[in-house]
Amino acid sequence: MKLLKILSVLALILVLAPGLSAERYERDFLATAVDVALSTTAVNVTDFTSRELSLPDNLLLVGISCTFTRTVGSVEEVDFKFQFSYDDGTTWTTEPEELTYSTNAEAVANVVVLYDAEILPGVTHIRLCEIDNRDTTINLTACNATLVYKR
C-alpha cells in the first residue's frame, strides 16, 4: 500500500511538474463551472454538458484536477465521476471512475483544488459524468475538473 502511494505521488509529479517535458496541456471538462447543492448529484447532459476530451495517441498517464468553492467545510465528501471511451467516443464505460475528496480539504480563499494521477491504457476519450455533493450542510460552487498532461 505504501509503495502504491509513493508511485502515485511520483506519477503525479511527472504529469504536473513544470519543466519536465516540452509542453503541458490543461483542458477543462466544463466550459462553465457548475454549482452543486448540498446532498445533490449534478449529472452530465441534465445539469451540465461535459466536453468529451480526446487523449493523444500513446498517452498513458494523465493528471486530473478537481476544483470547487465552499464557505466552510465539514467531514463529508464530494465525488467527481468520469467515463472513458476506448473507441473514439462512440461508446462509454457504464461504471464511472470515481475521485472522492473531503469537502473539508484545505482551501485558499475558499477554493479547493485537488489533483490525482490516472493511468489510462487504451483510453481515447474521457468525460465528466457526475458531481455528487454528499455534504449535508454546505453547497459547493464553481465545480469543475481539468485534464492535465504533457507531450
C-alpha positions as CSV (number, residue, x, y, z in Angstrom):
1,M,0.0,0.0,0.0
2,K,2.8,2.4,0.9
3,L,4.6,1.6,-2.4
4,L,1.4,2.3,-4.3
5,K,1.1,5.7,-2.6
6,I,4.7,6.5,-3.5
7,L,4.3,5.5,-7.1
8,S,1.1,7.6,-7.3
9,V,2.9,10.7,-5.9
10,L,5.8,10.2,-8.4
11,A,3.4,9.8,-11.3
12,L,1.6,12.9,-10.3
13,I,4.8,14.9,-10.1
14,L,5.8,13.7,-13.6
15,V,2.5,14.8,-15.0
16,L,2.1,18.2,-13.3
17,A,5.6,19.4,-12.7
18,P,6.7,22.3,-14.9
19,G,9.8,22.0,-17.0
20,L,10.0,18.2,-17.1
21,S,8.5,18.0,-20.6
22,A,8.3,20.1,-23.7
23,E,4.6,21.2,-23.3
24,R,2.0,21.0,-20.6
25,Y,-1.7,20.9,-21.7
26,E,-4.7,21.7,-19.5
27,R,-8.2,21.3,-20.7
28,D,-11.4,21.9,-18.7
29,F,-14.2,19.4,-18.8
30,L,-16.8,22.1,-18.4
31,A,-16.9,25.4,-20.3
32,T,-18.6,27.0,-17.3
33,A,-18.2,25.7,-13.8
34,V,-21.4,24.3,-12.1
35,D,-22.9,24.8,-8.6
36,V,-24.0,21.6,-6.7
37,A,-26.4,22.0,-3.8
38,L,-26.0,20.0,-0.6
39,S,-26.9,16.3,-0.9
40,T,-27.3,16.7,-4.7
41,T,-25.8,15.0,-7.7
42,A,-25.2,17.0,-10.8
43,V,-25.4,14.9,-14.0
44,N,-23.9,15.3,-17.4
45,V,-26.5,16.4,-20.1
46,T,-29.1,17.2,-17.4
47,D,-27.2,19.7,-15.2
48,F,-24.1,20.4,-17.2
49,T,-22.5,19.5,-20.5
50,S,-19.1,17.9,-20.3
51,R,-16.6,18.2,-23.1
52,E,-15.5,14.8,-24.4
53,L,-11.8,15.3,-24.3
54,S,-9.6,13.3,-26.6
55,L,-6.3,11.9,-25.4
56,P,-3.2,11.9,-27.7
57,D,-2.1,8.6,-29.0
58,N,0.3,6.6,-26.7
59,L,-0.6,8.8,-23.7
60,L,-0.7,6.6,-20.7
61,L,-0.6,8.9,-17.7
62,V,-2.7,12.0,-17.1
63,G,-3.5,14.2,-14.2
64,I,-7.0,15.3,-13.2
65,S,-7.5,18.3,-11.0
66,C,-10.9,18.8,-9.4
67,T,-11.9,22.3,-8.2
68,F,-14.8,23.6,-6.1
69,T,-15.5,26.5,-3.8
70,R,-17.0,26.2,-0.4
71,T,-17.8,28.6,2.5
72,V,-17.0,26.2,5.3
73,G,-16.1,22.5,5.3
74,S,-17.5,19.5,7.1
75,V,-16.5,15.9,7.3
76,E,-18.5,14.9,4.2
77,E,-17.3,14.1,0.7
78,V,-17.7,15.1,-2.9
79,D,-17.3,12.6,-5.8
80,F,-16.2,13.6,-9.3
81,K,-17.1,10.7,-11.7
82,F,-15.6,10.2,-15.1
83,Q,-16.5,7.9,-18.1
84,F,-14.0,6.6,-20.6
85,S,-14.2,5.7,-24.2
86,Y,-11.9,3.2,-26.0
87,D,-13.3,3.7,-29.5
88,D,-13.0,7.5,-30.2
89,G,-16.1,8.5,-28.2
90,T,-18.6,6.0,-29.9
91,T,-19.3,4.1,-26.6
92,W,-18.6,5.0,-23.0
93,T,-17.9,2.9,-19.9
94,T,-21.0,2.2,-17.8
95,E,-19.1,2.1,-14.5
96,P,-17.6,5.5,-13.9
97,E,-14.2,6.1,-12.3
98,E,-14.7,8.0,-9.1
99,L,-12.4,10.5,-7.5
100,T,-13.6,11.3,-3.9
101,Y,-12.5,14.3,-1.9
102,S,-13.3,15.7,1.5
103,T,-15.3,18.9,1.4
104,N,-13.1,20.0,4.3
105,A,-9.9,19.8,2.2
106,E,-7.5,22.7,2.5
107,A,-8.7,25.7,0.7
108,V,-7.2,29.0,-0.3
109,A,-9.8,31.8,-0.3
110,N,-12.4,29.1,0.0
111,V,-11.3,27.4,-3.3
112,V,-10.2,23.8,-3.1
113,V,-8.0,22.3,-5.9
114,L,-7.1,18.7,-5.7
115,Y,-5.0,16.5,-8.1
116,D,-4.9,12.9,-8.9
117,A,-2.8,10.9,-11.4
118,E,-4.6,8.3,-13.5
119,I,-3.1,5.6,-15.7
120,L,-5.4,5.1,-18.7
121,P,-4.1,2.5,-21.1
122,G,-6.2,2.3,-24.4
123,V,-8.4,5.3,-23.5
124,T,-9.1,7.6,-26.4
125,H,-11.6,10.0,-24.7
126,I,-12.7,11.0,-21.2
127,R,-15.7,13.0,-19.9
128,L,-17.1,14.1,-16.6
129,C,-20.4,12.4,-15.9
130,E,-21.4,13.3,-12.4
131,I,-20.5,15.5,-9.4
132,D,-22.0,14.1,-6.3
133,N,-22.0,16.5,-3.3
134,R,-22.6,14.2,-0.4
135,D,-22.2,17.0,2.1
136,T,-25.4,17.5,4.0
137,T,-24.5,21.0,5.3
138,I,-22.9,23.1,2.5
139,N,-23.4,23.9,-1.2
140,L,-20.4,23.7,-3.5
141,T,-20.0,26.3,-6.1
142,A,-17.7,26.7,-9.2
143,C,-17.2,22.9,-9.5
144,N,-15.1,21.8,-12.5
145,A,-12.4,19.3,-13.5
146,T,-9.3,19.8,-15.6
147,L,-7.4,17.2,-17.6
148,V,-3.6,17.8,-17.4
149,Y,-1.0,16.0,-19.5
150,K,2.4,16.6,-21.1
151,R,3.6,15.9,-24.6
